């Protein structure tokens, strides 16, 4: 499942956030990072805010055949 960790510069005193959803997508448009799912925009962050966005989902390895 796609998941992203959003961290903000310390001086902004904002909490870090993990957002995840099976249909989550990330796109960059007109100076904004936009996270959306099947229902629309979940979160939009302006580029000037200095936030860092990192994909953190872990893909499960394929089952091994014996």
Number of C-alpha atoms within 10 A of each C-alpha: 12 16 19 20 15 17 16 16 13 10 6 10 8 11 11 13 12 15 15 18 14 10 12 19 17 18 10 13 11 7 10 15 17 17 19 17 15 11 8 10 13 14 13 15 17 14 14 8 11 12 18 14 16 12 14 15 13 9 8 7 6 6 6 5 4 3
